[in-house]
């Protein structure tokens, strides 16, 4: 049976507007220079402490920045997003072959669960795996290892679909074949340099690429 893990932000959901506004809010509240949307786009999908360490420096008040971000995000920006065109069609095809589908996101599960439910993304998936508010499982390698242990699947029979290099590295570190989503937030060439096993230009391409990657005949 085909088992696929999907990243959330930048893969299933175009959520950059809410994430960017929340980062900018945190930076302004701390009296720091407001980064532009273009400057922040390449950081989307990274754990928040990494993002704010990058913006404020290692000596910056990272904890306060994360708290300010979360306050703004949950109160004003959490649902400022939209599923990518073609996601519904992709899920429709995959569910016709009874594939096991999961979401694996570095976003805290308490938020990711609400967001995925709001946009109807929980209906086709068996379970959502996210990080904890204390940062546990925010690293994709640890998250996918936890998910594999929970579902009891052979990693060689699974696929990770994600738009950033940490999705690809997390998959490779767990011996999971992987597909890079070119429509997401990665900088130009990032997924090529991460040596993703396969690349997809649109969500509708995922089923056929997944079948080919695992040698499944349809």
N, C-alpha and C positions, 0 to 999 in steps of 0.2 A: 504493500500500500504506500502511496505517495504521502509524505509528511512535509509540510512547508511552514517555516517560521517567517513571518513578515515583520519588518520594522514598522513603526507607526509614522512618526514625523518625517516627511520627505519621501515616504514610500507609499503609504496608504492615504495620508492626509497632508494637504498643503496648509500647514499651521504657522507659517513664518510670520504672519502679521501679528498674531497675539504674542508669540515668543519674543519678537523683536521689540514690540512696544513695552513689554515687561522688563526686558533687559535695559532698555533706555530709561525707563522709570527708575529702576534701581540705581543706575549710574548717576542720574540727575539728583536723586534724593541724597546720595552720598557726596554731592558737590563735585563729582568728576565730570570730565568732558563727555558730552553725549555722542556715542558712536553712531555712524550712519547705518542705514539698513544694508547698504552694500558691504560695509565692513563686518556686519554681524552675520550675514547670510552663511558664510563658510563655517561659522561656529555652531549653527543649529544642528542638534542631534548629539552634541557633546554634553557630558555631565555638567551641571551648573557650576560646581567648584572649579572645574577646568576653565569654563568660559570666563568666569570672573577673575581667576588668577591670570588669565591671558590679558584681560582688559585693565586690571588694577595692579598687576604685579604680585609677586609672592607675599609682599608685606602689606598688601591691601586688606581691608576688612571684608574678607570673603564671606564669613558667616552672616554679617548684616546684609550684604548684597543678595545672598540667597534668600534670606527672609523677606526682604523688600520685593524681590522678584515674585516670590510665591504669593505674597499678599495681593499684589496687583494682578497676577495671573489668575488666581482663583476668583477674585471679586469682579474682574472686568474683561479678561482676555481669553479665558480657557476655551471658549467655544468660537473664538474668532479664527475660524478655519473652514476648510472645505475638502471633501474627498476628491482625489484626482479623477479626472474623466477616464472612464474605462475600468475603474476598480470594480464596479458592480458586475460588468460583463465577465471580468476575470474570475470573480468568485462564483458566478453562475456556472461557468464551464468546469471549474475545479470541483464544485459540489456534485456535479453529475457523475463523477467517477469516484465519489465517496472518499476523496482525499482528506487526510487529517490536517486541519488548518489551525495555526496558532499565531498570536501576535507576541513578539518579543521586543520590548522597548526599554531603553534606559530611563525613560520618564517614570517618576514614581507611580506605582500601581494605583494608589488611591485616586490620582488624577486621571491616569490613562484609562482606567475602567469607566469613569464617568464620561470621558470624551468619546471613547469608542462606542459606548452605548448611545450617546446623544446622536451620533452620526450613523447609527445602524451597522457599525462594523463588528459588533459582537455576534450578530445573528449567524453569519456563516462560519465563525471560528469556534473551536472547542474550548479554548481557554486563552486568557491574556496573561503573559508573564511580564512584570515590571520590576522596577527597583523599589527599595524601601527609602523612607524619608531620611534615614541616617546614612544613605549612600550605598548600602549593601546591594549587590547585584547591579550597580550602575555600569560596571564594566561588562561589555558584551560577552567576553569570554566566560566570566563567572555566571552571567545570566543564562547563557545557552547551556552551560554545564548543568546548572540547576534545573533548567527546563527538560533536558534530556533525562536526567535522573527521575524527574517527576512523571514523565510520560512513558518511560521505559522503551524508547525506540532506538534502533541501531542508527548512529549518526550517518553512516554511509548510505542509508535509505531516506535521509532527510535533506532538505534544501533550506538555506537561509537567503531571503531576498531583502536587500537593503541598499540605501543610497549613499552611505558613507564608508570610508575605509575601515572604521572600527567594526562595522557589520561584517565585512569580508574577513578581517583579521580574527574576529571572535569566532566566526564559522571555521576558519582554517585551524585555529587552535583547538577546536573540538572535532576536527576531521569531518566537517559537514560541507558537502558541495554547496556552492553559492552562486547567486546571480546578482549582479550590480544593476541597480535601478537608475538609469541615466536621466530620468526626469526630476530627480530630487535635488538636494542642496550641495552636492559635492562640487568642489572646484574642478575646473577643466583638467582632465587627465587623472584625477585622483583615483578613480576606480581602475583605470588601466595600470597605474603604478602599484596599486594594491594587489594586482594580478587576480582579479575576480575570475572565477572559472568561466562564466558566461556574462554577457551584458544584454540588457533589454532596453529598448528605446521607448516602450509604452507598456502599461499594465496588461493590455490584451495579448502581448507577446509571451507573457510569463508561462501559461500552461504548456504551450508547444516547446518552449525552451526547457522547461522542467522535465517534460517527458524525454526529450533528447538527452539531457544531462544524466538522467538515471537509466537511460536505455529502456524506457517504458513504451510499449506499442499501444497505439490508440485505434 
